[in-house]
Amino acid sequence: ATRLALVGVDGVKLALHQRLAHGATVQFSGSLGGDYFDQLRAERLVTRYSRGQPTRRWEAVSGRRNEALDCLAYAYAARGLVGLD
């Protein structure tokens, strides 16, 4: 039987963003180029207010690809599901 898990991508992206912003340990290969890191910054967290309530969402930065960010987010989520240290 196949097990499926829902991934809260917005929450995962927020966790990754906070880890990177606060200098938490995230190890990257030395062979990754500048394009990879540009793609990690391809979205930004925006807070908008609707009826006085804040809502946060990730918005794409114009002209940037975000495949690296999506892959890192899903890899981070998968790591959490597996339960590795």
TORVO-304290 format. One line per 3 residues: number of its first residue (from 1); for each residue z negated, x, y negated of N, C-alpha, C, CB. Coordinates in nm, 4 decimals, decimal comma, padded with zeros to 6 digits, always signed. Each point is the difference from the previous one (the first is absolute). Glycine has a CB too. Layout:
REM TORVO-304290
NUM> Z/X/Y/Z/X/Y/Z/X/Y/Z/X/Y | ...
This chain:
REM TORVO-304290
1> +00,0000/+00,0848/+00,1182/+00,0000/-00,0848/-00,1182/+00,0000/+00,0890/-00,1241/-00,1225/-00,1853/+00,1241 | +00,1926/+00,1419/-00,2230/+00,0094/+00,0725/-00,1255/-00,1083/-00,0488/-00,0948/+00,2480/+00,0320/+00,0317 | -00,3203/+00,0620/-00,0897/-00,1010/-00,0354/-00,0998/+00,0586/+00,0196/-00,1381/-00,1876/+00,0650/+00,1555
4> +00,1722/-00,1639/-00,2396/+00,0461/+00,0080/-00,1381/-00,1203/+00,0031/-00,0929/+00,2134/-00,1221/+00,0582 | -00,1970/+00,1863/-00,1716/-00,1062/+00,0050/-00,0998/+00,0616/-00,0215/-00,1366/-00,1387/+00,1563/+00,1423 | +00,0734/-00,2389/-00,2231/+00,0455/-00,0192/-00,1368/-00,0510/+00,1167/-00,0842/+00,0020/-00,2537/+00,0267
7> +00,0842/+00,3031/-00,1122/-00,0355/+00,1118/-00,0869/+00,0014/-00,0499/-00,1436/+00,0965/+00,1709/+00,1625 | -00,2078/-00,1569/-00,2305/-00,0067/-00,0332/-00,1425/+00,0549/+00,1177/-00,0790/-00,2015/-00,1516/+00,0347 | +00,3310/+00,1507/-00,0571/+00,0678/+00,1150/-00,0608/-00,0555/+00,0300/-00,1387/+00,2062/-00,0554/+00,1300
10> -00,2368/-00,0473/-00,2085/-00,0535/+00,0248/-00,1337/-00,1323/+00,0749/+00,0074/+00,1141/-00,2067/-00,0831 | -00,1999/+00,1675/+00,1769/-00,1278/+00,0681/+00,0171/+00,0166/+00,1425/+00,0489/-00,1035/-00,2189/+00,0471 | +00,1982/+00,2399/+00,0420/+00,0257/+00,1349/+00,0513/+00,0532/+00,0895/-00,1119/+00,0475/-00,0938/+00,2298
13> +00,0448/+00,0417/-00,3096/+00,0533/+00,0787/-00,1125/-00,1108/+00,0331/-00,0994/+00,2249/-00,1099/+00,0281 | -00,3154/+00,0148/-00,0519/-00,1112/+00,0256/-00,0908/-00,0911/+00,1093/+00,0557/+00,0109/-00,2382/-00,0801 | -00,0406/+00,2324/+00,2092/-00,0843/+00,1029/+00,0622/+00,0653/+00,1372/-00,0105/-00,0924/-00,1714/+00,1580
16> +00,2218/+00,1787/-00,1307/+00,0717/+00,1277/-00,0116/+00,0007/+00,0499/-00,1435/+00,1431/-00,0643/+00,1943 | -00,1162/-00,0251/-00,2877/+00,0025/+00,0375/-00,1416/-00,1354/+00,0562/-00,0425/+00,1729/-00,1777/-00,0454 | -00,2806/+00,1123/+00,0871/-00,1337/+00,0469/-00,0362/-00,0307/+00,1347/+00,0642/-00,0746/-00,2373/-00,0230
19> +00,1146/+00,2557/+00,1478/-00,0232/+00,1289/+00,0664/+00,0738/+00,1121/-00,0735/-00,0283/-00,1180/+00,2216 | +00,1533/+00,0921/-00,2571/+00,0787/+00,1030/-00,0685/-00,0523/+00,0255/-00,1407/+00,1995/-00,0662/+00,1347 | -00,2408/-00,0385/-00,2052/-00,0472/+00,0142/-00,1379/-00,1347/+00,0718/-00,0082/+00,1236/-00,2087/-00,0571
22> -00,2051/+00,1942/+00,1603/-00,1337/+00,0586/-00,0034/-00,0120/+00,1278/+00,0809/-00,0877/-00,2270/-00,0311 | +00,1998/+00,2813/+00,0745/-00,0022/+00,1284/+00,0685/-00,0521/-00,0060/+00,1423/-00,0298/+00,1012/-00,2194 | +00,0279/-00,2202/+00,2793/-00,0421/-00,0096/+00,1403/+00,1047/+00,0701/+00,0868/-00,1229/-00,2203/-00,0427
25> +00,0816/+00,2591/+00,1603/+00,0877/+00,0770/+00,0869/+00,1154/-00,0829/+00,0535/-00,1940/+00,1403/+00,0610 | +00,3130/-00,1032/-00,0998/+00,1238/-00,0523/+00,0570/+00,0873/+00,1225/+00,0200/-00,0173/-00,2330/-00,1134 | +00,0512/+00,2615/+00,2372/+00,0757/+00,1212/+00,0279/+00,1488/-00,0320/+00,0103/-00,1987/+00,0985/+00,1191
28> +00,2788/-00,0171/-00,1866/+00,1445/-00,0148/+00,0022/+00,0624/+00,1289/+00,0521/-00,0078/-00,1639/-00,1929 | +00,1195/+00,1500/+00,2579/+00,0741/+00,1153/+00,0490/+00,0514/+00,0822/-00,1178/+00,0657/-00,1266/+00,2084 | -00,0655/+00,2557/-00,1929/+00,0529/+00,0880/-00,1033/+00,1512/-00,0076/-00,0124/-00,1918/+00,1488/+00,0403
31> +00,2574/-00,2118/+00,0555/+00,1463/-00,0090/-00,0039/+00,0505/-00,1230/-00,0758/+00,0042/+00,1209/+00,2166 | -00,0954/-00,2042/-00,2680/+00,0438/-00,1181/-00,0742/+00,0479/+00,0410/-00,1385/-00,1619/-00,1447/+00,1277 | +00,2707/+00,0845/-00,1693/+00,0568/+00,0323/-00,1307/-00,0541/-00,0889/-00,1108/+00,2042/+00,0774/+00,1156
34> -00,1606/-00,0494/-00,2346/-00,0423/-00,0762/-00,1172/+00,0381/-00,1460/+00,0066/+00,0198/+00,2061/-00,1296 | +00,0926/-00,2368/+00,1956/+00,0438/-00,1388/+00,0115/-00,1033/-00,0842/+00,0749/+00,2389/+00,0770/-00,0037 | -00,3020/-00,0194/+00,1042/-00,1027/-00,0718/+00,0759/-00,1141/-00,0427/-00,0918/+00,0602/+00,1304/+00,2068
37> -00,1072/-00,0377/-00,2885/-00,1135/-00,0305/-00,0872/+00,0406/-00,0928/-00,1145/-00,1001/+00,2219/+00,0583 | +00,2249/-00,2151/-00,1012/+00,0491/-00,0981/-00,0968/-00,0031/-00,1396/+00,0601/+00,1458/+00,1749/-00,1058 | -00,1110/-00,1847/+00,2344/-00,0010/-00,1298/+00,0660/-00,1421/-00,0536/+00,0182/+00,2116/+00,0636/+00,1167
40> -00,3104/+00,0248/-00,1042/-00,1390/-00,0458/+00,0087/-00,0447/-00,0657/-00,1300/-00,0482/+00,1827/+00,1641 | +00,1120/-00,1444/-00,2749/-00,0342/-00,0575/-00,1306/+00,1003/-00,1071/-00,0420/-00,1065/+00,2170/-00,0644 | +00,1723/-00,2791/+00,1599/+00,1069/-00,0956/-00,0296/-00,0517/-00,1384/-00,0376/+00,1434/+00,1267/+00,1563
43> -00,2730/-00,1506/-00,1406/-00,0576/-00,1294/-00,0363/-00,1278/+00,0232/-00,0773/+00,1010/-00,1104/+00,2028 | -00,1353/+00,0147/-00,2881/-00,1237/+00,0100/-00,0771/-00,0759/-00,1318/+00,0122/+00,1052/+00,1660/-00,1620 | -00,2360/-00,1564/+00,1554/-00,0854/-00,1171/+00,0092/-00,0106/-00,0636/-00,1381/-00,1299/+00,1008/+00,1935
46> +00,1637/-00,2286/-00,2011/-00,0006/-00,0729/-00,1266/-00,0965/-00,1174/+00,0120/+00,2400/+00,0683/-00,0498 | -00,3242/-00,0866/-00,0515/-00,0904/-00,1143/-00,0042/+00,0514/-00,0986/-00,1037/-00,1972/+00,1428/+00,0711 | +00,2166/-00,2649/-00,0276/+00,0424/-00,1080/-00,0889/-00,1049/-00,1104/+00,0086/+00,2482/+00,0566/+00,0294
49> -00,2558/-00,1361/-00,1334/-00,0964/-00,1085/-00,0033/+00,0719/-00,1340/+00,0069/-00,1586/+00,1422/-00,1333 | +00,1092/-00,2271/+00,2203/+00,0539/-00,1342/+00,0145/-00,1170/-00,0964/-00,0063/+00,1977/+00,0801/+00,1395 | -00,2006/-00,1629/-00,2429/-00,1104/-00,0947/-00,0222/-00,1342/+00,0715/-00,0077/+00,1306/-00,1764/+00,1192
52> -00,1276/+00,2925/-00,1816/-00,1212/+00,0771/-00,0208/-00,0442/+00,0838/+00,1189/-00,0645/-00,1746/-00,1556 | +00,1373/+00,1686/+00,2657/-00,0363/+00,0748/+00,1193/+00,0935/+00,1191/+00,0181/-00,0898/-00,2097/+00,1058 | +00,0327/+00,3283/-00,0820/+00,0866/+00,1170/+00,0210/+00,0643/-00,0041/+00,1388/-00,1450/+00,1348/-00,1559
55> +00,2707/-00,0993/+00,1606/+00,0698/+00,0172/+00,1274/+00,0673/+00,1358/-00,0042/+00,0371/-00,2511/+00,0304 | -00,0533/+00,3271/+00,0769/+00,0602/+00,1328/+00,0070/+00,1148/-00,0029/+00,0980/-00,2187/+00,1095/-00,0571 | +00,3230/-00,0353/+00,0222/+00,1127/+00,0141/+00,0910/+00,0715/+00,1302/-00,0288/+00,0254/-00,2495/+00,0164
58> +00,0461/+00,2965/+00,0842/+00,0754/+00,1238/-00,0122/+00,1401/-00,0345/-00,0481/-00,1359/+00,1124/+00,1836 | +00,1799/-00,0431/-00,2877/+00,1345/-00,0202/-00,0537/+00,0782/+00,1303/+00,0098/-00,0838/-00,1802/-00,1569 | +00,2109/+00,1664/+00,1899/+00,0878/+00,1169/+00,0130/+00,0249/+00,0632/-00,1365/+00,1094/-00,1027/+00,2023
61> -00,1065/+00,2339/-00,2043/+00,0384/+00,0738/-00,1197/+00,1521/+00,0093/+00,0029/-00,2202/+00,1342/-00,0092 | +00,2825/-00,1724/-00,0980/+00,1465/-00,0061/-00,0056/+00,0650/+00,1333/+00,0359/-00,0201/-00,1759/-00,1746 | +00,1203/+00,1674/+00,2616/+00,0786/+00,1169/+00,0344/-00,0592/+00,0895/+00,1073/+00,0807/-00,0104/-00,2272
64> -00,1922/-00,0285/+00,2863/-00,0619/+00,0836/+00,1028/+00,0061/-00,0687/+00,1361/-00,1519/+00,1006/-00,1732 | +00,1790/-00,0218/+00,2743/-00,0044/-00,0498/+00,1377/-00,1442/+00,0071/+00,0488/+00,2395/+00,0754/+00,0451 | -00,2764/-00,1627/+00,0473/-00,1393/-00,0019/+00,0427/-00,0180/+00,0102/+00,1519/-00,0473/-00,1357/-00,2012
67> +00,1470/+00,1855/+00,2720/-00,0099/+00,0074/+00,1452/-00,1188/+00,0861/+00,0454/+00,2484/-00,0306/+00,0125 | -00,2731/+00,1397/-00,0803/-00,1102/+00,0886/+00,0384/-00,1344/-00,0710/-00,0161/+00,1370/+00,2001/-00,0683 | -00,1530/-00,2753/-00,0395/-00,1238/-00,0750/-00,0217/-00,0197/-00,1042/+00,1085/+00,0206/+00,0372/-00,2462
70> +00,0839/-00,1111/+00,2800/-00,0105/-00,1008/+00,1056/-00,0336/+00,0632/+00,1337/+00,1632/-00,1421/-00,1224 | -00,0979/+00,2516/+00,1563/-00,0271/+00,0686/+00,1274/-00,1425/+00,0525/+00,0043/+00,2415/+00,0632/+00,0169 | -00,2886/-00,0049/-00,1267/-00,1367/+00,0521/-00,0030/-00,1000/-00,1145/+00,0124/+00,0746/+00,1943/-00,1424
73> -00,0483/-00,3061/+00,0769/-00,0904/-00,1152/+00,0080/-00,0094/-00,0518/+00,1434/+00,0568/-00,0607/-00,2373 | +00,0562/+00,0471/+00,3058/-00,0035/-00,0492/+00,1372/-00,0619/+00,1029/+00,0952/+00,2030/-00,1390/-00,0489 | -00,1810/+00,2659/+00,0250/-00,0620/+00,1035/+00,0828/-00,1520/-00,0002/-00,0193/+00,2104/+00,1394/-00,0148
76> -00,2549/-00,1569/-00,1078/-00,1423/-00,0070/-00,0307/-00,0629/-00,1207/+00,0698/+00,0404/+00,1128/-00,2226 | +00,0285/-00,2260/+00,2177/-00,0496/-00,1212/+00,0661/-00,0046/+00,0192/+00,1516/+00,0933/-00,1405/-00,1872 | +00,0107/+00,2004/+00,2438/+00,0044/+00,0221/+00,1442/-00,1126/+00,0938/+00,0427/+00,2494/-00,0363/-00,0008
79> -00,2747/+00,1370/-00,0786/-00,1100/+00,0919/+00,0302/-00,1319/-00,0744/+00,0040/+00,1255/+00,1873/-00,1073 | -00,1452/-00,2807/+00,0158/-00,1211/-00,0795/-00,0003/-00,0112/-00,0925/+00,1191/+00,0038/+00,0133/-00,2437 | +00,1073/-00,0650/+00,2900/-00,0006/-00,0888/+00,1152/-00,0297/+00,0736/+00,1296/+00,1619/-00,1443/-00,1185
82> -00,1155/+00,2689/+00,1271/-00,0222/+00,0786/+00,1198/-00,1451/+00,0467/+00,0077/+00,2400/+00,0731/-00,0043 | -00,3025/-00,0546/-00,1108/-00,1390/+00,0421/-00,0026/-00,0216/+00,1485/+00,0151/-00,0517/-00,2175/+00,0903 | +00,1460/+00,2983/-00,1350/-00,0158/+00,1449/+00,0057/-00,0903/+00,0499/-00,1111/+00,2257/+00,0187/+00,1027
85> -00,2949/+00,0901/-00,0776/-00,0794/+00,0642/-00,1051/+00,0914/+00,0865/-00,0833/-00,2077/-00,0022/+00,1430
